Amino acid sequence: MNPLYDLEIIDSAVLSGEIDDAMNLIEKKIRNLDSAVNVSKNGKLRSHLKVLQSIEDFLMGKTGIDALKEAMRSNFIYGMEEKDGFIENFTYHLYYAADRYNVRFPEFNGKRCGDL
């Protein structure tokens, strides 16, 4: 399991308009991480779980983009130099897709902007 790889797949799915795929991956990873956190005391697993839960909450309309950014900043375990740049880009992509497709899971309008 590579947490950064998970975020890159979510980012790619969101940017291509495949919000369902991104949400399916998030839900699957949350279930897997819940089990792993119960068995292991690894702090990185717990941090990645919190980030994925905050992404899920954002896509469901439970929290705003600022709460997502804060959760990512406080639980950042992804081992890259440009932490702030990554967070800003990733959250912008999520915000853009949520606004464009009017995402509030489990419902969203995939054709809102006249996409084919």
MOHU-V610581 format. One line per field, one symbol per residue. phi: phi as a letter, one per 40 degrees, with the letter a starting at -180 (. if undefined). A space follows every 50 residues. Layout:
# MOHU-V610581
phi: ???
This chain:
# MOHU-V610581
phi: .bdccdccccdcccccgccdcccccccccccccdcccccbbccccccccc ccccccccccgcbcccccdcccccbcbcfbccdccccccccccccccccc cfcadcbabcbdcgcc
